[in-house]
Each structure stands twice: as C-alpha cells, then as structure tokens.
Amino acid sequence: MGRIIQARARVKYSQRMQFGPLNTRRTLLGLGGALLLAWCVGMFARGYWTPDEPREADIAWRMSWQADKAVPLLAGEAFCEKPPLTYWLAAYPIKLLGTQAWVARLPNLLYALITALGVGLLASRSAGRFAGLVAAATISTFLLAYQVAIWLATDAPLLAAVSVALLGAYIGFYATASPERLRGYLLMHTALAFGFLSKSAVAWMVPALAILTLSIWERRWRELIRWELYFGLLIQAALILSWVWFVYRGDDGLQHLKVFFWNNLVGRFAALDAPPDLQYAAAHRNSPGKYLIELPVYLFPWTLLVIAAARRAWRQRRAALHDNRAVRFALAASLPPLLVLSLAATARNIYLAPALPGFALLVGWWAREILPGPDSWDVRALRATAAMLLLGVAVFAAALAVLGAGDWSMSGHAIYVAVSLAGLSAAAILAVRAWAAAREHAVHAQWALLLAYCALLIGPASQVYRHVDAWQDLAKIGRAVERDAAGRPLILLAPDETTRAVIDMYARHSVDRIAGPLDAAGIERIRSVAAAAPMSLFLVQLPSRSPQLPWRARSPQADVSPQWAAAKIQMAKSYSLPNGRRYALLQVTP
C-alpha cells in the first residue's frame, strides 16, 4: 500500500512538472486574457463587413422595434432563412446603445465563452483537466471557429449550442446510471432547442450523428432505444413549437413556415421547384472533396497538430475502450458531419463549424498523451506550427507595410507602428521559444504557440481591420445617398441583400425596387416609372474594378452603358469605396 501511494505521488508530481506554465493561476489568467483580447479585437474593433454582416445588422435592428418578432424582416420584408433567436439577442443591445457594429456583436462574446466552456468541459470529462484547457483554447483559435465567433451571423450561437449539446451527449451516452444519463440528455436537448432557434434543424446534425456512430462503433445498440435519450424532446417541442405557433398565426404564416422548413432545409441539399430567390441550391455550389481540400485552412494554425493527433490515435487504436473514449467521441463528432456535408448541393466553410469541437477534443487528447514525452512526429508538428506562425509574422508585416504606406498622420503613424511592432515582436519571440521547447518541454511549446497566435490576432490584425474598415464603410454610402436623394423618390435597381440592408438602415425605411435583370425590358420598366414620377432617382450597384492610378482615372460617366445612355439614363451621382463597392444614382432625362 505504501508503494502504491508513493507511486501515485510521483505521478502527480511528474504531471505538475510537465504542466509547466499551466500550473499557476497567473498563467491561466494570462491565457484567458489573451483569448479574451483576441475575441474583443475581432468583435469590437471593426465595422460591418460583407458578405452577410450588413444584412444581419439590418435584421437585428428591425427586430429591435418591429411589433411581430416571430419572423425576421430584411428591409421590411420577411426573411425566412433563419429562425429569430440570434436577432432577438442582438436586438436588445441595439435598442439600448445604437446600431454600431460593436453593439450588435456584444452577444458574440457570450457565444464564444459558451463554446470554449462547453468544449473544455467535454474534454475535461473525457481526457482530463489538461486536455480540457487545450481543447478550449483550440476551439477558440481554429481559424474557422474564430471567424464564426467574431462574425455577426447565426453561426456563432449555433456553434455554442452544439458544443454544449455534445457535452450532454457524452454525459448521457457514457453514463452508468439512469439519473446521470437523463441529466446529460436533457442538457443536450436544451442546447439543441436553442441551436434550432438559431439556425434551424442543422443544429441536430452533429450530436445525432455522433450518438449514431458511437452506437454502431461500440456495438451498443441499446443506447438508441433508451427512454432517457428521447425524453428531452419534450423540451425541444415546447420551445420550437411555441415559435412555430406564433409564425403560423402571423400574416402568410403557412408560406413562411414552408420557406423555413422546406426551401431552406431541403433546398440546401437538392434543387427544388421554387422562385429564383428561394433556389438555395443554386448558390454556393458544392464540388467533390471541397471540404476535405479546404479542411487544413479551417483548422489553421493547428492543422499539423490535428494530423499528429490522428496519427497517434491510429497507433493507439487497439487500446482499451475506456482509454480510447475521447478519441472515439472526437471522430464521431467530426468525420460523419464532414461526409454528410460533402454530399450536400451547397457548400460554405461555415457549414462545417459545428464539427470543429470534435477536432478540438482530438487535439486536447493528444496534448495529454504527449505529456510523458513527444515522439519525433509530435516534435515536428510543433516545430512546423511554430514555423508557420513565423511565416505569418512575415506576411502580416508585409501586408501592414503595403496597407499603411502613404496615408498615416504623424500621430496615427506612431500608434500604428507601436501596436504593430509589439504584436509582431511578441509573436516572433514566442514562436522561436516554441520551436526550442518542442522536444524537452512540449507543454511550454504549446503554451508559447497559443500566445504567439493571439499576439498576431491582437496586434497586427487590429491594424489590418482599421484599413479594411475604409473599404467596407457602406454606412457612408447610405448616408450620402439619403442626402443626395432628399425630397425625391428613390428606387433600387436589382438590389442584393446588402444594398437593401444598407439603404434601410442608413437612408430610408421604405423604398421601391425593380428586380433584375437590367436588360432592355428592365430599362423600359425604369422609363415607365420615371414617366409616372419624373423626379425619381434610381440607385444601382456598379461592377467592381481594380484601383485606378491617378493618371489613369476614368470619367464616372464611362460606367453608364451605351444602351442606357441611348435611353437617356444619366448618372446624377457616383459613390465608391477604396477596393470596395461602387454605386451610381441615376436619373432619366425627359
């Protein structure tokens, strides 16, 4: 007995020494602070960016004051692509603080924290406390997960809901007693109800596939017929059907429900007989192997760590079932969704975001497994990741030099240089330290890599956002259009969702629009409207073009086609953003 106690004490001491910098509360606070700053820079240090964010902002702004809150509205018209939970939550800060981008993204910070906490607790329960810390940091810094966290869209609350649902699924599936199993599955269903209200039934995909895959893999068919697994459906039914009832009671309720549940769900996987604006399968076309080819980008900068983790999992595939539990759950939560999405008719990177907790869990398990000492492949993965971050330092430095050349004031230049150099220097130093520590102190190397990446997201990235904001300042165009069209009817010509949202938020709440295409028939419609209301002005988006050199600047009138000029449609005003969108305000001459 004494020898056993001494052996356990030696193991605990060894683990404390191996945890290294993660053994102190100060360092944990530093890691948490670095993640928090990285989130805040991405969420609060930039404006609304295309694609999607201006549209989402307008819907949330409308939700802050519209009477019927069951159906989201885009520029006053029903927008039935997504359920309203995301817009409900964003509407509250907008109503209190205004329409600034940082205000609308305040709930995103909550979503990011819930995601990290859910994945961290899942990894802690399946692979230990240290794996939980690594998994939480990993899910917070995957390139795709970070993009989802800082973007004003329905994907951030969806990822948070799926992360908590996977925690509940793990608790329920591996519980040894009925009360614990029921608690786990109730947590899963509650999270899935909120996920459904964020982005519809896609929230069910990852947890459902994980449970089904594990039941087949471990030959535990009985898990699929346990009453505890389905009892929580009552929670989902209560929350989801309550919203469905309010949609049904509203104007055009049945039509709205058809778009929510038929066109927007089935229509993502197959072409349906529907109007052109509801043909979702026609946009973002999928191609064979698209997700697999792009997966290394989604997992950046931890792509090589995921590969190292997969290699180690394969080598230990014959380990005891209990020891391999984290690996099985990680693979069940990531690979089946990847396969299903690859078969869909449409494909966007954010569709894979709910599968990222599985990859983060795999990295957390791997980090625990290499505590006794990484092998040569693990060392190479850590050092190659450090090399990628050093390359990232060079890329950021070059980008900032190009973006900032020639347009800084003296004070702005000093601040720019200070912030950029601080972030770049810290990232470079930490990446070098990670390289040096990879063989003897793998934990120190992982800690340094995380801080190096956060330094890039906090320092130089914030300066990139400052420049990109000038390219995305659509509010400036919206206000200019309202000023130039004051007192005159305004009609939008073949507007996309972004144009409708910008005019609705910053110019006018009610405008007419002429659908495209703007061919000969479209020109006749324009002329007929102008004949009935001679003072009308028409806003049209112009094709984008590469930046023009000062000595090659073109006349704005060159953007009006000969066909339009022959129809006496002239440009009254033009608007453009550097490297961004361009618009023209047109009028018809008698």
C-alpha positions in Angstrom: 0.0 0.0 0.0 2.8 2.4 0.8 4.5 1.8 -2.5 1.2 2.5 -4.3 0.8 5.8 -2.5 4.4 6.7 -3.3 3.9 5.8 -7.0 0.7 7.9 -7.2 2.5 10.9 -5.6 5.4 10.6 -8.1 2.8 10.6 -11.0 1.1 13.7 -9.6 4.4 15.4 -9.1 5.5 14.5 -12.6 2.3 15.8 -14.1 2.7 19.1 -12.2 6.2 19.5 -13.6 5.0 18.6 -17.1 2.2 21.1 -17.0 4.9 23.7 -16.5 3.5 27.2 -17.1 -0.1 26.0 -16.9 0.3 25.1 -13.2 0.0 28.6 -11.9 -3.2 30.7 -11.7 -1.4 33.7 -13.0 -0.5 31.9 -16.3 -4.1 30.6 -16.6 -5.4 34.1 -16.3 -2.8 35.2 -18.9 -4.0 32.6 -21.3 -7.6 33.6 -20.7 -6.8 37.2 -21.1 -5.0 36.6 -24.4 -8.1 34.8 -25.8 -10.4 37.5 -24.5 -8.4 40.2 -26.1 -8.3 38.3 -29.4 -12.0 37.9 -29.4 -12.6 41.6 -28.4 -10.4 42.8 -31.2 -12.2 40.8 -33.8 -15.7 41.6 -32.5 -15.4 45.2 -31.4 -12.6 46.8 -33.4 -14.2 46.8 -36.9 -17.4 47.7 -38.6 -19.9 45.7 -40.6 -18.2 43.7 -43.4 -19.6 42.0 -46.4 -20.8 39.4 -47.0 -23.7 38.9 -44.7 -23.0 41.3 -41.8 -24.9 44.3 -43.2 -27.9 42.1 -43.8 -27.7 40.6 -40.3 -27.3 44.0 -38.8 -30.4 45.3 -40.6 -32.5 42.3 -39.5 -31.4 42.7 -35.9 -32.0 46.5 -36.0 -35.5 45.8 -37.4 -36.1 43.2 -34.7 -35.4 45.9 -32.0 -38.5 47.8 -32.9 -40.8 45.6 -35.0 -44.1 44.5 -33.4 -44.2 40.9 -34.6 -40.9 39.3 -33.5 -41.7 35.8 -34.8 -40.5 36.4 -38.3 -37.2 38.4 -39.0 -37.5 41.2 -41.5 -35.0 42.4 -44.1 -35.7 46.0 -45.2 -39.3 45.4 -44.1 -39.9 42.1 -45.9 -40.0 38.6 -44.3 -36.6 36.9 -44.2 -37.3 33.2 -43.6 -33.8 31.8 -44.0 -33.0 31.6 -40.2 -35.1 31.4 -37.0 -35.0 34.6 -35.0 -33.0 33.8 -31.8 -29.8 35.4 -33.0 -31.7 38.6 -33.9 -33.6 38.6 -30.7 -30.4 38.6 -28.7 -28.7 41.2 -30.9 -31.8 43.5 -30.8 -31.5 44.2 -27.1 -28.1 46.0 -27.1 -29.0 47.7 -30.4 -32.2 49.1 -28.8 -30.3 50.4 -25.8 -26.9 51.5 -27.4 -27.5 52.1 -31.1 -26.6 50.4 -34.4 -22.8 50.4 -34.2 -21.2 47.2 -35.1 -19.6 46.6 -31.7 -23.0 46.9 -30.1 -24.7 44.3 -32.4 -21.8 41.9 -31.7 -22.0 42.1 -27.9 -23.8 38.7 -27.7 -21.0 37.1 -29.7 -18.7 37.4 -26.7 -21.2 35.3 -24.7 -21.4 32.7 -27.6 -17.6 32.4 -27.7 -17.3 31.9 -23.9 -20.0 29.2 -24.0 -18.3 27.4 -26.9 -15.0 27.4 -25.1 -16.6 26.3 -21.8 -18.6 23.5 -23.5 -15.7 22.0 -25.4 -13.4 22.4 -22.3 -15.8 20.6 -20.0 -16.3 17.9 -22.7 -12.5 17.3 -23.0 -12.0 17.5 -19.2 -14.6 14.8 -18.6 -13.3 12.5 -21.4 -9.5 13.1 -21.2 -8.6 15.1 -18.1 -8.2 18.7 -16.9 -5.2 19.5 -19.0 -6.9 18.2 -22.2 -9.9 20.4 -21.3 -7.7 23.5 -21.2 -6.0 22.7 -24.5 -9.3 21.8 -26.2 -10.9 25.1 -25.0 -8.0 27.1 -26.3 -8.0 25.1 -29.6 -11.7 25.6 -30.4 -11.3 29.3 -29.6 -8.4 29.8 -32.1 -9.2 27.5 -35.1 -9.3 29.9 -38.0 -12.9 28.9 -38.9 -14.1 28.9 -35.3 -12.5 32.3 -34.7 -14.2 33.7 -37.9 -17.5 32.3 -36.7 -17.1 33.8 -33.2 -16.4 37.3 -34.3 -18.9 37.4 -37.2 -22.4 38.8 -36.8 -24.3 35.8 -38.1 -26.3 32.8 -36.8 -23.3 30.5 -36.8 -21.8 31.8 -33.5 -24.8 30.8 -31.3 -25.1 27.6 -33.4 -21.6 26.6 -32.5 -22.1 27.4 -28.9 -25.3 25.3 -28.8 -23.7 22.3 -30.5 -20.7 22.5 -28.1 -22.9 22.2 -25.1 -25.1 19.6 -26.8 -22.0 17.4 -27.4 -21.1 17.7 -23.7 -24.6 16.5 -22.8 -24.4 13.7 -25.4 -21.1 12.5 -23.9 -22.5 12.5 -20.4 -25.7 10.7 -21.4 -24.0 8.1 -23.7 -21.4 7.0 -21.2 -23.4 7.4 -18.0 -23.6 4.3 -15.8 -26.8 5.3 -14.0 -30.2 6.4 -15.3 -30.3 9.8 -13.4 -26.9 10.8 -14.8 -28.0 9.6 -18.3 -31.2 11.7 -18.1 -29.3 14.8 -17.0 -26.9 14.5 -19.8 -29.5 14.1 -22.5 -31.7 16.8 -21.0 -28.7 19.2 -21.3 -28.2 18.0 -24.9 -31.9 18.6 -25.9 -32.0 22.0 -24.2 -28.9 23.2 -26.1 -30.3 21.8 -29.3 -33.5 23.7 -28.8 -31.6 27.0 -28.7 -29.4 25.8 -31.6 -32.6 25.1 -33.7 -33.9 28.6 -32.9 -30.5 30.0 -34.1 -30.1 28.1 -37.4 -32.9 25.5 -37.7 -32.5 21.7 -37.8 -28.9 21.8 -38.9 -28.2 22.0 -35.1 -29.2 18.4 -34.8 -26.7 17.0 -37.3 -23.5 16.7 -35.3 -24.9 15.3 -32.0 -27.3 12.9 -33.7 -24.5 11.6 -36.0 -22.1 11.3 -33.0 -24.5 9.2 -31.0 -25.5 7.0 -34.0 -21.8 6.5 -35.0 -20.8 5.6 -31.4 -23.6 3.1 -31.1 -22.5 1.3 -34.3 -18.8 1.6 -33.5 -19.1 0.2 -30.0 -22.0 -2.1 -30.8 -24.1 -0.5 -28.1 -27.4 -0.7 -30.0 -29.4 -0.4 -26.7 -28.3 3.2 -26.4 -30.6 4.1 -29.4 -33.7 2.9 -27.6 -33.2 4.2 -24.1 -36.1 6.4 -23.0 -33.7 8.9 -21.5 -32.4 9.7 -25.0 -35.8 10.9 -26.2 -37.4 12.3 -23.1 -35.7 15.7 -23.6 -37.5 16.0 -27.0 -40.4 17.5 -24.9 -38.1 20.5 -24.1 -37.3 21.0 -27.8 -41.0 20.6 -28.7 -42.1 23.2 -26.1 -39.6 25.8 -27.3 -39.7 25.2 -31.0 -43.4 24.7 -31.4 -44.1 27.8 -29.4 -42.2 29.8 -32.0 -43.8 27.9 -34.9 -47.3 28.7 -33.5 -46.5 32.4 -33.5 -45.2 32.2 -37.1 -48.4 30.3 -38.1 -50.6 32.9 -36.5 -49.0 35.8 -38.4 -49.6 37.1 -41.9 -48.7 34.5 -44.5 -47.8 32.1 -41.7 -48.0 28.9 -43.8 -45.9 30.3 -46.6 -43.3 31.5 -44.1 -43.2 28.0 -42.5 -42.7 26.4 -45.9 -39.7 28.6 -46.6 -38.2 28.0 -43.1 -38.6 24.2 -43.1 -38.7 23.2 -46.8 -36.9 25.6 -49.0 -34.2 26.5 -46.5 -33.5 22.9 -45.3 -34.2 20.5 -48.1 -33.3 23.2 -50.6 -29.7 23.2 -49.3 -29.2 19.6 -50.3 -31.3 19.4 -53.5 -32.8 21.6 -56.2 -36.5 22.4 -55.6 -39.3 23.9 -57.7 -39.2 27.3 -56.1 -39.0 31.0 -57.1 -35.4 32.2 -58.1 -34.9 34.0 -54.8 -35.6 30.7 -52.9 -33.4 28.5 -55.0 -30.8 28.0 -52.3 -29.2 25.0 -54.0 -28.2 27.3 -56.9 -25.9 29.4 -54.7 -22.5 28.3 -53.2 -22.4 25.1 -55.3 -20.6 22.2 -53.8 -17.9 20.2 -55.5 -16.4 16.7 -54.8 -13.8 16.9 -52.0 -14.3 20.6 -51.4 -14.5 20.4 -47.6 -11.6 17.9 -47.4 -9.4 20.1 -49.6 -10.2 23.2 -47.5 -10.1 21.5 -44.1 -6.4 22.4 -43.5 -7.3 26.1 -43.8 -10.3 25.7 -41.5 -8.0 24.1 -38.8 -5.2 26.7 -39.2 -2.9 27.2 -37.3 -3.3 23.8 -35.6 -3.7 21.7 -38.7 -0.4 19.8 -38.2 -1.3 19.2 -34.5 -4.6 17.6 -35.7 -2.7 15.4 -38.1 -0.2 14.4 -35.3 -3.2 13.6 -33.0 -4.8 11.5 -35.8 -1.6 9.6 -36.2 -1.2 8.9 -32.5 -4.9 7.8 -32.3 -4.3 5.4 -35.1 -1.3 3.9 -33.4 -3.2 3.5 -30.2 -6.4 2.2 -31.8 -6.1 -1.1 -30.0 -6.0 0.4 -26.6 -8.7 -0.3 -24.1 -12.2 1.0 -24.9 -12.2 3.3 -21.8 -8.8 4.7 -22.7 -9.9 5.5 -26.3 -13.2 7.0 -25.4 -12.2 10.6 -26.1 -10.8 9.6 -29.5 -13.9 7.7 -30.5 -16.2 10.6 -29.5 -13.9 13.1 -31.2 -14.0 11.2 -34.5 -17.7 10.5 -34.2 -18.4 14.2 -33.8 -16.2 15.4 -36.7 -15.9 12.8 -39.6 -19.6 11.9 -40.2 -20.7 15.5 -40.5 -17.8 16.1 -42.9 -19.1 13.2 -45.0 -22.7 14.4 -45.0 -21.8 18.0 -45.9 -19.6 16.7 -48.7 -22.8 15.2 -50.3 -24.9 18.4 -50.0 -25.7 20.5 -53.0 -24.4 23.7 -51.4 -21.1 24.3 -49.6 -19.8 27.2 -47.5 -16.9 27.0 -45.0 -19.1 28.0 -42.0 -21.4 24.9 -42.6 -18.5 22.8 -41.1 -18.2 24.9 -37.9 -20.4 22.6 -35.8 -18.0 19.7 -36.4 -15.0 21.7 -35.1 -15.5 20.7 -31.4 -14.6 17.1 -32.4 -11.3 18.2 -33.8 -10.6 20.4 -30.7 -11.3 17.4 -28.5 -8.8 15.3 -30.5 -6.1 17.9 -30.1 -6.8 18.1 -26.3 -6.5 14.3 -26.0 -3.2 14.4 -28.0 -1.8 17.1 -25.7 -2.4 14.9 -22.7 -0.9 11.8 -24.4 2.4 13.5 -25.2 2.9 14.7 -21.6 5.4 11.8 -20.8 7.3 13.0 -23.9 6.5 13.7 -27.5 7.9 11.4 -30.2 9.7 12.7 -33.3 6.5 13.2 -35.3 4.9 15.3 -32.4 8.1 17.4 -32.2 8.0 18.0 -36.0 4.3 19.0 -35.8 5.1 21.5 -33.0 8.1 23.0 -34.8 6.3 23.2 -38.1 3.5 25.0 -36.5 6.0 27.5 -35.0 7.5 27.9 -38.5 4.0 28.7 -39.9 3.5 31.3 -37.2 6.8 32.9 -38.1 5.7 33.0 -41.7 2.5 34.6 -40.5 4.6 37.3 -38.8 6.3 38.0 -42.1 3.0 38.1 -44.1 1.4 40.4 -41.6 4.5 42.7 -41.7 4.4 42.9 -45.5 0.6 43.5 -45.5 0.8 46.3 -43.0 3.6 47.9 -44.9 1.6 47.9 -48.1 -1.7 48.9 -46.5 -0.2 51.7 -44.4 2.1 53.3 -47.0 1.5 56.9 -47.5 -1.8 57.5 -45.6 -0.8 58.0 -42.0 -0.8 61.1 -40.0 2.2 61.6 -37.7 0.3 60.6 -34.5 -1.6 57.8 -36.3 1.7 56.5 -37.7 3.3 56.4 -34.3 0.4 54.4 -32.8 0.2 52.2 -35.8 3.9 51.3 -35.6 3.8 50.8 -31.8 0.8 48.4 -31.9 2.0 46.5 -35.0 5.6 46.1 -33.8 4.5 45.0 -30.4 2.3 42.2 -31.8 4.8 41.1 -34.4 7.7 41.1 -32.0 5.8 39.1 -29.3 4.6 36.6 -31.9 8.1 36.1 -33.3 9.7 35.7 -29.9 7.1 33.2 -28.7 7.2 31.2 -31.9 11.0 30.9 -31.6 10.6 29.8 -27.9 8.0 27.2 -29.0 10.5 25.8 -31.5 13.2 25.5 -28.9 11.0 23.9 -26.3 9.2 21.4 -28.6 11.4 18.4 -27.7 12.0 18.8 -24.0 9.0 20.8 -22.8 6.1 20.1 -25.1 3.6 21.9 -22.8 5.8 25.1 -22.8 5.8 24.8 -26.7 2.0 24.6 -26.9 1.6 27.5 -24.5 4.0 29.6 -26.5 2.3 28.8 -29.8 -1.1 29.8 -28.4 0.2 33.1 -27.1 2.1 33.8 -30.4 -1.1 33.3 -32.4 -3.1 35.5 -30.0 -0.4 38.2 -30.4 -1.0 38.2 -34.1 -4.8 38.4 -33.7 -4.4 41.3 -31.2 -1.6 43.4 -32.6 -1.2 43.5 -36.4 -4.7 42.2 -37.1 -6.3 45.2 -35.3 -4.4 47.4 -37.7 -5.5 45.4 -40.7 -9.1 45.9 -39.5 -8.5 49.6 -39.4 -7.7 49.7 -43.1 -10.3 47.2 -44.3 -13.0 49.3 -42.5 -12.4 52.0 -45.0 -13.1 49.5 -47.8 -16.3 48.3 -46.1 -17.8 51.6 -44.9 -21.2 51.1 -46.5 -22.9 53.4 -43.9 -21.1 56.3 -45.5 -22.6 55.5 -48.9 -26.1 55.0 -47.4 -26.0 58.4 -45.7 -24.7 60.1 -48.9 -27.5 58.5 -50.9 -30.1 59.8 -48.5 -28.5 63.3 -48.6 -28.4 63.4 -52.4 -31.9 62.0 -52.9 -33.6 64.2 -50.3 -37.1 65.0 -51.2 -37.2 62.7 -54.3 -38.5 59.2 -54.8 -35.7 56.5 -54.6 -35.9 53.2 -56.4 -33.4 50.4 -56.1 -32.4 48.6 -59.3 -31.8 44.8 -58.9 -30.5 45.3 -55.4 -28.8 42.5 -53.5 -29.5 41.8 -49.8 -26.5 44.0 -48.7 -27.8 47.0 -50.7 -31.3 46.7 -49.4 -30.0 46.4 -45.8 -27.6 49.5 -46.1 -30.3 51.7 -47.6 -32.8 50.5 -45.0 -30.5 51.2 -42.0 -28.9 54.4 -43.1 -31.1 56.1 -45.8 -34.8 55.2 -46.0 -37.0 52.6 -44.3 -39.3 52.3 -47.3 -38.2 52.3 -51.0 -39.4 50.7 -54.2 -37.2 48.3 -56.1 -37.1 47.0 -59.7 -36.0 43.4 -60.0 -33.4 42.4 -62.5 -32.1 41.7 -65.0 -31.5 45.2 -66.1 -31.8 44.4 -69.8 -34.0 46.1 -72.5 -37.2 45.1 -70.6 -35.7 46.4 -67.4 -34.8 49.7 -69.0 -38.4 50.0 -70.2 -39.6 49.5 -66.6 -37.2 52.2 -65.4 -38.6 54.6 -68.1 -42.2 53.9 -67.2 -41.5 54.5 -63.5 -39.7 57.8 -64.4 -42.7 58.8 -66.6 -45.1 58.4 -63.7 -42.8 60.1 -61.2 -40.4 62.4 -63.1 -38.4 63.3 -60.0 -37.4 59.7 -59.3 -33.8 58.6 -58.7 -32.5 55.1 -59.3 -29.7 53.5 -57.2 -27.7 50.7 -58.9 -24.6 48.9 -57.9 -21.8 49.2 -60.4 -19.4 46.4 -61.3 -16.3 46.4 -59.1 -13.0 47.3 -60.6 -9.3 47.3 -59.7 -8.0 50.5 -58.1 -7.2 53.2 -60.7 -3.9 55.0 -60.7 -4.3 58.8 -60.5 -3.0 59.3 -64.1 -5.5 56.7 -65.4 -8.6 57.8 -63.6 -11.7 57.3 -65.7 -14.8 59.6 -66.0 -17.7 58.4 -63.9 -19.9 58.6 -66.9 -17.9 55.8 -68.5 -19.7 53.4 -66.2 -23.1 54.1 -67.9 -23.5 51.6 -70.8 -24.3 52.8 -74.3 -27.7 51.1 -74.1 -28.6 53.1 -71.0 -27.2 56.3 -72.5 -29.3 55.8 -75.6 -32.3 55.5 -73.3 -31.4 58.9 -71.8 -30.5 57.4 -68.4 -27.7 59.5 -66.9 -25.6 59.4 -63.8 -26.5 62.0 -61.3 -24.0 60.9 -58.6 -21.5 58.1 -58.1 -20.2 56.6 -54.9 -17.3 54.3 -54.3 -15.2 52.8 -51.5 -11.5 52.1 -52.0 -11.2 48.5 -53.1 -14.9 48.1 -52.2 -18.4 48.5 -53.6 -19.4 51.2 -56.1 -22.9 52.6 -56.7 -24.4 55.2 -59.0 -27.5 57.4 -58.6 -29.3 57.5 -62.0 -32.0 59.8 -63.4 -34.0 59.7 -66.6 -33.9 62.9 -68.6 -37.1 64.0 -70.4 
